[in-house]
């Protein structure tokens, strides 16, 4: 993790005015996919880091942006303390009152590795804010209690804030940034799409040599090599097409999101959100297909624990549950059928 963050990759979205590379969203998504193809967890961990930088860009003061951008360039890692459990609604019960932060967060991806924990809380006025809490602040405790069957080393533990004293310059408006058009939501989602695509590409890259070198053709194929089995060839081609479609939709979404970042309007943000939703649909489905086909076409021997090929399916199945693809279809359908813009929040 230290080598990963000090490499400079975690600072690539910092604008050039602050000393960063200011790369496009298309480039960011491709970087995340490359990392996720090697390891789904490592591709996932920086998602909230880049999300936090976009929250700062959209809603932070110039001083806050300059400060946290500088930290990102130095290799500091921003984690996540957003989600809560214990109730079936999406209300946040972590509260900030009189400069004191109290609450408990779950599924905090990257928290175990983070230097700073961007934390979603409700202030005295009932408004949501993001509080950038240094992890070594008194009253902060992080538990390594993530036990999902996939994405196992994302550092997605629980974080407790026990009467944590907060400085005013740690507080960034959050709710305000969704009451006007900003690209925060699709920016968060495009990274998730890139993670799924990368895992699928990793599974496909593992599948091809396995079929060539180790898999056996089915007896009815009448061939000596699995790579000459006509049904194996057909199913391999289907995976290739679906992954390429995912990459194309991801690139398209990145371009539209960059346009929305340059000029955020109702129309540009809605267009970017719908494009990202389409990319999320295709990358999720393509990655699940690739992970399944690796095992299906590899045959029984591909299930041996020494190869660990099940990691691709476990990782993409776990990560793709982050927010439901069925609601991406709904957002797109509502837009094309009824002319309704998608909702503005972090999951669309």
RODO-2510 file (C-alpha; in nm, 4 decimals, decimal comma):
residues 348
     n   res          X          Y          Z
     1     x     0,0000     0,0000     0,0000
     2     x     0,2803     0,2401     0,0826
     3     x     0,4546     0,1734    -0,2492
     4     x     0,1215     0,2101    -0,4293
     5     x     0,0318     0,5500    -0,2842
     6     x     0,3785     0,7071    -0,2946
     7     x     0,4067     0,6044    -0,6609
     8     x     0,2093     0,9178    -0,7440
     9     x    -0,0928     0,7292    -0,8805
    10     x    -0,3118     0,8480    -0,5940
    11     x    -0,2463     1,2098    -0,6869
    12     x    -0,3088     1,1942    -1,0614
    13     x    -0,6411     1,3817    -1,0447
    14     x    -0,4925     1,6742    -0,8502
    15     x    -0,5130     1,9732    -1,0860
    16     x    -0,2003     2,1119    -1,2430
    17     x    -0,2572     2,4396    -1,0613
    18     x    -0,1856     2,2497    -0,7375
    19     x     0,1102     2,0557    -0,8765
    20     x    -0,0699     1,7439    -0,9953
    21     x    -0,1091     1,5815    -1,3354
    22     x    -0,4776     1,6682    -1,3651
    23     x    -0,5456     1,3577    -1,5747
    24     x    -0,8761     1,3015    -1,7488
    25     x    -1,1423     1,0775    -1,6032
    26     x    -1,0860     0,8436    -1,8975
    27     x    -0,7244     0,8008    -1,7864
    28     x    -0,8205     0,7590    -1,4204
    29     x    -1,0672     0,4815    -1,5082
    30     x    -0,8062     0,3029    -1,7175
    31     x    -0,5505     0,3203    -1,4358
    32     x    -0,8005     0,1731    -1,1895
    33     x    -0,8880    -0,1062    -1,4341
    34     x    -0,5225    -0,1989    -1,4801
    35     x    -0,4724    -0,2235    -1,1035
    36     x    -0,7986    -0,4153    -1,0532
    37     x    -0,7039    -0,6667    -1,3214
    38     x    -0,4038    -0,7575    -1,1068
    39     x    -0,5898    -0,7430    -0,7748
    40     x    -0,9527    -0,6412    -0,7256
    41     x    -0,8952    -0,5189    -0,3724
    42     x    -0,6036    -0,2941    -0,4664
    43     x    -0,8121    -0,1444    -0,7450
    44     x    -1,0956    -0,0787    -0,5012
    45     x    -0,9069     0,0787    -0,2119
    46     x    -0,8389     0,4178    -0,3822
    47     x    -1,2022     0,4612    -0,4928
    48     x    -1,3004     0,6641    -0,1885
    49     x    -0,9719     0,8545    -0,2028
    50     x    -1,0580     0,9898    -0,5475
    51     x    -1,4190     1,0402    -0,4382
    52     x    -1,2977     1,2553    -0,1481
    53     x    -1,0827     1,4652    -0,3813
    54     x    -1,3856     1,5244    -0,6049
    55     x    -1,5962     1,6254    -0,3027
    56     x    -1,3286     1,8784    -0,2181
    57     x    -1,3127     2,0029    -0,5763
    58     x    -1,6894     2,0518    -0,5901
    59     x    -1,7587     2,1813    -0,2399
    60     x    -1,4388     2,2619    -0,0531
    61     x    -1,2918     2,6061     0,0005
    62     x    -0,9813     2,7063    -0,1986
    63     x    -0,7759     2,6637     0,1184
    64     x    -0,9139     2,3153     0,1823
    65     x    -0,8554     2,2079    -0,1752
    66     x    -0,4964     2,3296    -0,1734
    67     x    -0,4269     2,1643     0,1610
    68     x    -0,5687     1,8202     0,0831
    69     x    -0,4403     1,8174    -0,2741
    70     x    -0,0914     1,8729    -0,1352
    71     x    -0,1355     1,5794     0,1031
    72     x    -0,2514     1,3547    -0,1811
    73     x     0,0603     1,4434    -0,3788
    74     x     0,2717     1,3493    -0,0773
    75     x     0,1198     0,9996    -0,0729
    76     x    -0,1439     1,0481     0,1960
    77     x    -0,4391     0,8117     0,1630
    78     x    -0,7992     0,9200     0,2200
    79     x    -1,0312     0,6415     0,3291
    80     x    -1,4019     0,6324     0,3876
    81     x    -1,6454     0,6430     0,6778
    82     x    -1,9807     0,6877     0,5063
    83     x    -2,2106     0,3850     0,5337
    84     x    -2,4090     0,2850     0,8424
    85     x    -2,6084    -0,0245     0,9317
    86     x    -2,8714    -0,1038     1,1932
    87     x    -3,1647     0,0584     1,0130
    88     x    -3,3314    -0,0097     0,6799
    89     x    -3,3252     0,3503     0,5650
    90     x    -3,0360     0,5525     0,4272
    91     x    -3,0413     0,8194     0,6984
    92     x    -2,7091     0,8974     0,8664
    93     x    -2,7094     0,8926     1,2447
    94     x    -2,3490     0,9975     1,2970
    95     x    -2,3781     1,3553     1,4189
    96     x    -2,1618     1,6616     1,4561
    97     x    -2,2674     1,9078     1,7238
    98     x    -2,0667     2,1793     1,8987
    99     x    -1,7535     2,0550     1,7258
   100     x    -1,7946     1,6974     1,8576
   101     x    -1,8344     1,4003     1,6221
   102     x    -2,0081     1,0853     1,7464
   103     x    -2,1167     0,7737     1,5610
   104     x    -2,0250     0,4381     1,4117
   105     x    -1,9604     0,3524     1,0477
   106     x    -1,9416     0,0231     0,8596
   107     x    -1,8059    -0,0998     0,5234
   108     x    -1,5383     0,1693     0,5443
   109     x    -1,3303     0,0739     0,2402
   110     x    -0,9671     0,1685     0,2804
   111     x    -1,0075     0,2834     0,6409
   112     x    -0,7455     0,0428     0,7734
   113     x    -0,4838     0,1936     0,5415
   114     x    -0,5978     0,5570     0,5523
   115     x    -0,4251     0,8615     0,6943
   116     x    -0,7508     1,0609     0,6818
   117     x    -1,1093     0,9388     0,7160
   118     x    -1,3646     1,1470     0,5218
   119     x    -1,6719     1,0941     0,7396
   120     x    -2,0336     1,1653     0,6524
   121     x    -2,2228     1,3252     0,9407
   122     x    -2,5300     1,5365     1,0098
   123     x    -2,4677     1,8733     1,1728
   124     x    -2,6771     2,0790     1,4139
   125     x    -2,8839     2,2178     1,1252
   126     x    -2,9690     1,8723     0,9958
   127     x    -2,7358     1,9147     0,6977
   128     x    -2,4978     1,6469     0,5757
   129     x    -2,1303     1,7373     0,5866
   130     x    -1,8094     1,5498     0,5139
   131     x    -1,5560     1,5697     0,7968
   132     x    -1,1928     1,4938     0,7059
   133     x    -1,0796     1,3306     1,0299
   134     x    -0,7128     1,2288     1,0740
   135     x    -0,7075     0,8643     1,1816
   136     x    -0,4857     0,9326     1,4851
   137     x    -0,7349     1,1797     1,6352
   138     x    -0,8365     1,0991     1,9935
   139     x    -1,1629     0,9037     2,0032
   140     x    -1,1210     0,7371     1,6619
   141     x    -1,1008     0,3576     1,6542
   142     x    -1,0925     0,1260     1,3520
   143     x    -1,1902    -0,2408     1,3666
   144     x    -1,0699    -0,4944     1,1097
   145     x    -1,4062    -0,6722     1,0919
   146     x    -1,4829    -0,6995     0,7188
   147     x    -1,5601    -1,0673     0,6516
   148     x    -1,7043    -1,0715     0,3002
   149     x    -1,6106    -1,3666     0,0789
   150     x    -1,4653    -1,1293    -0,1818
   151     x    -1,2595    -0,8087    -0,1901
   152     x    -1,1095    -0,9434     0,1301
   153     x    -0,8195    -0,7024     0,1710
   154     x    -0,9938    -0,3740     0,0934
   155     x    -0,9513    -0,2666     0,4558
   156     x    -1,3293    -0,2234     0,4814
   157     x    -1,3512    -0,2280     0,8590
   158     x    -1,5758    -0,0392     1,0991
   159     x    -1,4922     0,3031     1,2399
   160     x    -1,6154     0,4421     1,5702
   161     x    -1,6089     0,8103     1,6636
   162     x    -1,6333     0,8513     2,0391
   163     x    -1,6780     1,2231     2,1103
   164     x    -1,4114     1,3230     1,8573
   165     x    -1,3234     1,6908     1,8652
   166     x    -1,3345     1,8354     1,5138
   167     x    -1,1588     2,1407     1,3757
   168     x    -1,3692     2,3741     1,1590
   169     x    -1,1304     2,3432     0,8642
   170     x    -1,1947     1,9663     0,8507
   171     x    -1,5604     2,0219     0,7608
   172     x    -1,6662     2,0296     0,3940
   173     x    -2,0267     2,0841     0,2777
   174     x    -2,1712     1,7682     0,1296
   175     x    -2,5476     1,7956     0,0964
   176     x    -2,5067     2,1311    -0,0793
   177     x    -2,3156     1,9581    -0,3593
   178     x    -2,6145     1,7400    -0,4457
   179     x    -2,8727     2,0154    -0,4323
   180     x    -2,7048     2,1683    -0,7369
   181     x    -2,5613     1,9840    -1,0369
   182     x    -2,2126     1,8542    -0,9601
   183     x    -2,0310     1,5500    -1,1019
   184     x    -1,9639     1,3934    -0,7606
   185     x    -2,2083     1,1040    -0,8069
   186     x    -2,1001     0,9852    -1,1521
   187     x    -1,7358     1,0401    -1,0561
   188     x    -1,7774     0,7915    -0,7699
   189     x    -1,9595     0,5461    -0,9918
   190     x    -1,7204     0,5463    -1,2853
   191     x    -1,4445     0,4200    -1,0588
   192     x    -1,6689     0,1329    -0,9515
   193     x    -1,7260     0,0522    -1,3189
   194     x    -1,3508     0,0539    -1,3769
   195     x    -1,2978    -0,1863    -1,0864
   196     x    -1,5451    -0,4392    -1,2265
   197     x    -1,4039    -0,4097    -1,5771
   198     x    -1,0523    -0,4653    -1,4469
   199     x    -1,1514    -0,7769    -1,2541
   200     x    -1,3204    -0,9116    -1,5663
   201     x    -1,0142    -0,8349    -1,7765
   202     x    -0,7986    -1,0123    -1,5193
   203     x    -1,0209    -1,3207    -1,5348
   204     x    -1,0083    -1,3194    -1,9153
   205     x    -0,6311    -1,2843    -1,9147
   206     x    -0,6081    -1,5875    -1,6844
   207     x    -0,8558    -1,7882    -1,8928
   208     x    -0,6817    -1,7713    -2,2309
   209     x    -0,3515    -1,9419    -2,1373
   210     x    -0,5356    -2,1914    -1,9188
   211     x    -0,7471    -2,3042    -2,2132
   212     x    -0,4430    -2,3257    -2,4399
   213     x    -0,2121    -2,5034    -2,1947
   214     x    -0,4200    -2,7052    -1,9527
   215     x    -0,7898    -2,7419    -2,0398
   216     x    -0,9261    -3,0474    -2,2197
   217     x    -1,1735    -3,0353    -2,5089
   218     x    -1,5108    -3,2019    -2,4649
   219     x    -1,5143    -3,5507    -2,6149
   220     x    -1,7923    -3,4674    -2,8647
   221     x    -1,5890    -3,1809    -3,0126
   222     x    -1,3695    -3,4274    -3,1977
   223     x    -1,0560    -3,2172    -3,1517
   224     x    -0,7355    -3,2677    -2,9596
   225     x    -0,6956    -2,9209    -2,8117
   226     x    -0,9432    -2,7237    -2,6014
   227     x    -0,8626    -2,4097    -2,7994
   228     x    -1,0033    -2,5838    -3,1100
   229     x    -1,3307    -2,6822    -2,9433
   230     x    -1,5923    -2,4814    -3,1412
   231     x    -1,8134    -2,4115    -2,8411
   232     x    -1,5152    -2,2996    -2,6347
   233     x    -1,4165    -2,0664    -2,9188
   234     x    -1,7708    -1,9247    -2,9368
   235     x    -1,7937    -1,8620    -2,5645
   236     x    -1,4499    -1,7038    -2,5566
   237     x    -1,5546    -1,4667    -2,8334
   238     x    -1,8648    -1,3660    -2,6386
   239     x    -1,6551    -1,2673    -2,3367
   240     x    -1,4151    -1,0686    -2,5553
   241     x    -1,7016    -0,8724    -2,7102
   242     x    -1,8677    -0,7983    -2,3777
   243     x    -1,5437    -0,6751    -2,2203
   244     x    -1,4710    -0,4565    -2,5221
   245     x    -1,8215    -0,3121    -2,4985
   246     x    -1,7601    -0,2386    -2,1313
   247     x    -1,4348    -0,0613    -2,2144
   248     x    -1,6024     0,1431    -2,4892
   249     x    -1,8871     0,2517    -2,2621
   250     x    -1,6404     0,3330    -1,9844
   251     x    -1,4334     0,5525    -2,2173
   252     x    -1,7465     0,7258    -2,3450
   253     x    -1,8693     0,7888    -1,9918
   254     x    -1,5307     0,9289    -1,8932
   255     x    -1,5422     1,1786    -2,1762
   256     x    -1,8913     1,2973    -2,0834
   257     x    -1,7916     1,3175    -1,7184
   258     x    -1,4904     1,5307    -1,8067
   259     x    -1,7267     1,7652    -1,9917
   260     x    -1,9482     1,7853    -1,6817
   261     x    -1,6455     1,8596    -1,4647
   262     x    -1,5506     2,1454    -1,6951
   263     x    -1,9047     2,2850    -1,6925
   264     x    -2,1539     2,1339    -1,4505
   265     x    -2,5118     2,1955    -1,5617
   266     x    -2,8347     2,0033    -1,5165
   267     x    -2,7941     1,8636    -1,8666
   268     x    -2,4227     1,7816    -1,8564
   269     x    -2,4383     1,6105    -1,5167
   270     x    -2,7493     1,4124    -1,6134
   271     x    -2,5858     1,3031    -1,9391
   272     x    -2,2702     1,1971    -1,7564
   273     x    -2,4709     1,0110    -1,4916
   274     x    -2,6652     0,8148    -1,7526
   275     x    -2,3480     0,7310    -1,9440
   276     x    -2,1800     0,6087    -1,6272
   277     x    -2,4907     0,4053    -1,5389
   278     x    -2,4684     0,2339    -1,8784
   279     x    -2,1002     0,1630    -1,8204
   280     x    -2,1768     0,0207    -1,4765
   281     x    -2,4348    -0,2146    -1,6252
   282     x    -2,2088    -0,3458    -1,8982
   283     x    -1,8909    -0,3737    -1,6895
   284     x    -2,0748    -0,5573    -1,4108
   285     x    -2,2343    -0,8062    -1,6462
   286     x    -1,9192    -0,8525    -1,8559
   287     x    -1,7022    -0,9101    -1,5502
   288     x    -1,9415    -1,1647    -1,4016
   289     x    -1,9500    -1,3405    -1,7387
   290     x    -1,5698    -1,3462    -1,7627
   291     x    -1,5300    -1,4786    -1,4091
   292     x    -1,7842    -1,7537    -1,4738
   293     x    -1,6376    -1,8500    -1,8102
   294     x    -1,2888    -1,8903    -1,6640
   295     x    -1,4239    -2,1742    -1,4505
   296     x    -1,6702    -2,3085    -1,7055
   297     x    -1,4224    -2,3365    -1,9925
   298     x    -1,1315    -2,4286    -1,7695
   299     x    -1,3249    -2,7283    -1,6415
   300     x    -1,3082    -2,9040    -1,3087
   301     x    -0,9312    -2,8664    -1,2818
   302     x    -0,9750    -2,4875    -1,2854
   303     x    -1,1380    -2,5115    -0,9422
   304     x    -0,8187    -2,6247    -0,7708
   305     x    -0,7298    -2,4040    -0,4765
   306     x    -0,3706    -2,3694    -0,5946
   307     x    -0,4839    -2,1560    -0,8903
   308     x    -0,7229    -1,9475    -0,6790
   309     x    -0,9331    -1,8718    -0,9872
   310     x    -1,2450    -1,8339    -0,7746
   311     x    -1,1044    -1,5023    -0,6537
   312     x    -1,2229    -1,3303    -0,9713
   313     x    -1,5841    -1,4407    -0,9236
   314     x    -1,5777    -1,3740    -0,5483
   315     x    -1,4330    -1,0271    -0,5990
   316     x    -1,6601    -0,9111    -0,8781
   317     x    -1,9714    -1,0630    -0,7224
   318     x    -1,8971    -0,8912    -0,3910
   319     x    -1,8018    -0,5569    -0,5407
   320     x    -2,0907    -0,5466    -0,7881
   321     x    -2,3354    -0,5573    -0,4950
   322     x    -2,2184    -0,2080    -0,3960
   323     x    -2,5297    -0,0645    -0,5599
   324     x    -2,7849    -0,2534    -0,7725
   325     x    -2,7521    -0,2623    -1,1500
   326     x    -3,1304    -0,2989    -1,1778
   327     x    -3,1638     0,0636    -1,0680
   328     x    -2,9176     0,1717    -1,3366
   329     x    -3,1559     0,0244    -1,5933
   330     x    -3,4395     0,2127    -1,4234
   331     x    -3,2565     0,5454    -1,4414
   332     x    -3,1827     0,4999    -1,8104
   333     x    -3,5341     0,3806    -1,8877
   334     x    -3,6934     0,6697    -1,7004
   335     x    -3,4771     0,9152    -1,8931
   336     x    -3,5440     0,7788    -2,2414
   337     x    -3,9128     0,7023    -2,1826
   338     x    -4,0226     0,9879    -1,9586
   339     x    -3,7508     1,2505    -1,9944
   340     x    -3,6702     1,2307    -1,6229
   341     x    -3,3141     1,3120    -1,5182
   342     x    -3,1515     1,0601    -1,2831
   343     x    -3,1399     1,1424    -0,9122
   344     x    -2,8325     1,3226    -0,7814
   345     x    -2,6574     1,1118    -0,5201
   346     x    -2,3429     0,9028    -0,4891
   347     x    -2,4939     0,5860    -0,6361
   348     x    -2,5907     0,7073    -0,9839
***
